Amino acid sequence: MAKLAYAFLLMVVTAFVIQDVYAGGEGSLHPNECAGACNVRCSATSNKERCLEYCNICCAKCLCVPSGTFGHKEECPCYNNLKNDKGGPKCP
């Protein structure tokens, strides 16, 4: 019975790890992938330089960038929770 419980637990943990890696969850980006993800995130902004600067800072810390050009920050809680000096959102 213990072996069966261990096998089940191992399957559940493995499923969560695989889901996180393939779903693009928080921490799933490699640091080298931040530039590409931030280019997509900042592609529709009028101030691309500033957007890219802050997006890359946030990505380096969280290893995650939300999908799309706006919103979807719930995909990356770390990215969403970083604040600037005034308490506003740091990450675009």
Backbone as CSV, one residue per row, in Angstrom:
resi,resn,N_x,N_y,N_z,CA_x,CA_y,CA_z,C_x,C_y,C_z
1,MET,0.818,-1.192,0.000,0.000,0.000,0.000,0.864,1.260,0.000
2,ALA,1.965,1.242,0.733,2.857,2.394,0.804,3.473,2.679,-0.573
3,LYS,3.802,1.624,-1.299,4.376,1.802,-2.634,3.369,2.453,-3.578
4,LEU,2.113,2.060,-3.460,1.064,2.630,-4.293,0.864,4.112,-3.976
5,ALA,0.855,4.461,-2.704,0.714,5.864,-2.293,1.908,6.682,-2.777
6,TYR,3.099,6.136,-2.668,4.302,6.824,-3.136,4.250,7.036,-4.648
7,ALA,3.830,6.022,-5.383,3.751,6.140,-6.844,2.732,7.206,-7.238
8,PHE,1.589,7.242,-6.546,0.572,8.249,-6.832,1.103,9.651,-6.546
9,LEU,1.756,9.833,-5.415,2.325,11.128,-5.055,3.362,11.566,-6.085
10,LEU,4.190,10.666,-6.522,5.202,10.966,-7.531,4.554,11.392,-8.843
11,MET,3.467,10.738,-9.229,2.768,11.100,-10.465,2.159,12.496,-10.355
12,VAL,1.586,12.817,-9.218,0.964,14.129,-9.029,2.020,15.234,-9.087
13,VAL,3.115,15.045,-8.390,4.189,16.048,-8.391,4.753,16.220,-9.798
14,THR,4.986,15.128,-10.487,5.510,15.183,-11.848,4.546,15.923,-12.773
15,ALA,3.264,15.681,-12.629,2.271,16.354,-13.467,2.297,17.862,-13.242
16,PHE,2.438,18.304,-12.000,2.496,19.736,-11.720,3.758,20.367,-12.301
17,VAL,4.872,19.683,-12.205,6.125,20.211,-12.754,6.028,20.318,-14.271
18,ILE,5.543,19.286,-14.917,5.412,19.305,-16.381,4.432,20.385,-16.804
19,GLN,3.310,20.519,-16.118,2.321,21.537,-16.462,2.924,22.923,-16.348
20,ASP,3.686,23.182,-15.293,4.271,24.491,-15.090,5.272,24.818,-16.203
21,VAL,6.094,23.859,-16.585,7.103,24.104,-17.614,6.449,24.332,-18.971
22,TYR,5.475,23.533,-19.327,4.887,23.643,-20.646,3.801,24.701,-20.747
23,ALA,3.230,25.112,-19.628,2.191,26.138,-19.662,2.781,27.538,-19.573
24,GLY,4.093,27.642,-19.406,4.714,28.952,-19.317,4.450,29.615,-17.985
25,GLY,4.351,28.841,-16.944,4.067,29.373,-15.617,5.232,30.163,-15.047
26,GLU,4.982,30.702,-13.878,5.986,31.532,-13.219,7.298,30.773,-13.047
27,GLY,8.381,31.438,-13.389,9.692,30.845,-13.251,10.055,29.885,-14.360
28,SER,9.256,29.815,-15.414,9.503,28.830,-16.461,10.428,29.337,-17.560
29,LEU,10.674,30.640,-17.595,11.566,31.177,-18.626,13.021,31.027,-18.210
30,HIS,13.858,30.800,-19.167,15.298,30.843,-18.951,15.706,32.309,-19.072
31,PRO,16.676,32.785,-18.296,17.064,34.196,-18.384,17.337,34.680,-19.807
32,ASN,17.819,33.805,-20.674,18.088,34.186,-22.063,16.814,34.421,-22.864
33,GLU,15.672,33.975,-22.358,14.404,34.127,-23.071,13.673,35.417,-22.710
34,CYS,14.180,36.159,-21.723,13.510,37.382,-21.275,13.419,38.428,-22.386
35,ALA,14.487,38.611,-23.127,14.492,39.654,-24.167,13.387,39.414,-25.198
36,GLY,13.237,38.187,-25.645,12.198,37.874,-26.623,10.800,38.050,-26.061
37,ALA,10.601,37.572,-24.831,9.291,37.707,-24.192,8.948,39.181,-23.966
38,CYS,9.939,39.980,-23.590,9.702,41.403,-23.355,9.470,42.160,-24.662
39,ASN,10.112,41.724,-25.742,9.843,42.342,-27.048,8.376,42.171,-27.425
40,VAL,7.829,40.998,-27.154,6.413,40.759,-27.435,5.560,41.611,-26.502
41,ARG,5.885,41.594,-25.215,5.093,42.329,-24.225,5.059,43.824,-24.534
42,CYS,6.165,44.382,-25.004,6.273,45.825,-25.214,6.042,46.251,-26.663
43,SER,5.619,45.348,-27.508,5.499,45.645,-28.934,4.447,46.699,-29.265
44,ALA,3.442,46.876,-28.421,2.356,47.811,-28.747,2.436,49.128,-27.971
45,THR,3.489,49.335,-27.214,3.573,50.545,-26.396,4.201,51.700,-27.167
46,SER,3.892,52.909,-26.735,4.486,54.083,-27.383,5.864,54.398,-26.802
47,ASN,6.167,53.898,-25.619,7.466,54.133,-24.983,8.192,52.799,-24.838
48,LYS,8.638,52.268,-25.961,9.198,50.919,-26.002,10.469,50.779,-25.174
49,GLU,11.356,51.775,-25.206,12.618,51.675,-24.452,12.377,51.480,-22.968
50,ARG,11.514,52.311,-22.402,11.228,52.228,-20.969,10.513,50.917,-20.632
51,CYS,9.566,50.522,-21.467,8.852,49.266,-21.263,9.829,48.090,-21.253
52,LEU,10.723,48.062,-22.232,11.700,46.977,-22.310,12.624,46.964,-21.101
53,GLU,13.041,48.146,-20.645,13.931,48.227,-19.480,13.273,47.581,-18.260
54,TYR,12.050,48.001,-17.953,11.380,47.483,-16.766,10.928,46.038,-16.937
55,CYS,10.496,45.683,-18.115,10.088,44.304,-18.368,11.273,43.358,-18.165
56,ASN,12.436,43.732,-18.670,13.615,42.876,-18.520,14.073,42.785,-17.068
57,ILE,13.944,43.867,-16.305,14.270,43.824,-14.875,13.334,42.845,-14.176
58,CYS,12.046,42.960,-14.468,11.050,42.096,-13.838,11.229,40.639,-14.255
59,CYS,11.504,40.403,-15.515,11.691,39.050,-16.014,12.926,38.402,-15.395
60,ALA,14.004,39.169,-15.245,15.220,38.623,-14.649,14.964,38.170,-13.212
61,LYS,14.105,38.896,-12.520,13.793,38.544,-11.133,12.798,37.386,-11.046
62,CYS,11.774,37.409,-11.882,10.667,36.442,-11.775,10.746,35.280,-12.760
63,LEU,11.529,35.437,-13.823,11.625,34.449,-14.906,10.256,34.132,-15.493
64,CYS,9.470,35.190,-15.655,8.131,35.062,-16.218,7.713,36.412,-16.780
65,VAL,7.045,36.394,-17.928,6.454,37.591,-18.519,5.037,37.202,-18.942
66,PRO,4.026,37.970,-18.539,2.649,37.633,-18.930,2.483,37.633,-20.448
67,SER,1.569,36.838,-20.923,1.322,36.768,-22.360,0.640,38.041,-22.847
68,GLY,0.780,38.303,-24.118,0.127,39.463,-24.717,0.863,40.762,-24.455
69,THR,0.254,41.849,-24.891,0.880,43.172,-24.763,0.341,43.965,-23.585
70,PHE,-0.726,43.461,-22.947,-1.324,44.176,-21.832,-2.138,43.198,-20.981
71,GLY,-2.166,43.432,-19.678,-2.967,42.587,-18.800,-2.356,41.219,-18.581
72,HIS,-3.167,40.258,-18.212,-2.781,38.862,-17.969,-1.725,38.711,-16.876
73,LYS,-1.576,39.708,-16.003,-0.541,39.638,-14.979,-0.785,38.534,-13.957
74,GLU,-2.007,38.012,-13.886,-2.284,36.913,-12.962,-1.484,35.661,-13.340
75,GLU,-0.975,35.606,-14.569,-0.143,34.482,-14.991,1.201,34.469,-14.273
76,CYS,1.640,35.610,-13.804,2.948,35.754,-13.165,2.814,36.570,-11.875
77,PRO,2.422,35.958,-10.764,2.235,36.718,-9.528,3.466,37.516,-9.098
78,CYS,4.651,36.962,-9.247,5.874,37.694,-8.881,5.971,38.972,-9.703
79,TYR,5.800,38.856,-10.991,5.852,39.990,-11.925,4.788,41.019,-11.553
80,ASN,3.609,40.547,-11.214,2.487,41.412,-10.863,2.713,42.138,-9.535
81,ASN,3.396,41.502,-8.596,3.543,42.047,-7.248,4.738,42.970,-7.064
82,LEU,5.609,43.085,-8.052,6.743,44.009,-7.926,6.223,45.443,-7.998
83,LYS,6.657,46.273,-7.077,6.170,47.661,-6.991,7.319,48.654,-7.170
84,ASN,6.992,49.836,-7.687,7.985,50.905,-7.815,8.085,51.664,-6.498
85,ASP,8.893,52.727,-6.457,9.110,53.489,-5.230,7.828,54.109,-4.676
86,LYS,6.880,54.380,-5.551,5.633,55.034,-5.142,4.531,54.025,-4.816
87,GLY,4.840,52.746,-4.886,3.861,51.704,-4.567,3.022,51.254,-5.752
88,GLY,3.279,51.800,-6.911,2.563,51.400,-8.124,3.225,50.183,-8.752
89,PRO,2.624,49.640,-9.789,3.217,48.473,-10.453,4.532,48.830,-11.137
90,LYS,5.528,47.995,-10.954,6.836,48.222,-11.561,6.899,47.639,-12.981
91,CYS,6.197,46.545,-13.170,6.331,45.788,-14.412,5.207,46.120,-15.391
92,PRO,5.574,46.302,-16.669,4.552,46.628,-17.681,3.690,45.426,-18.038
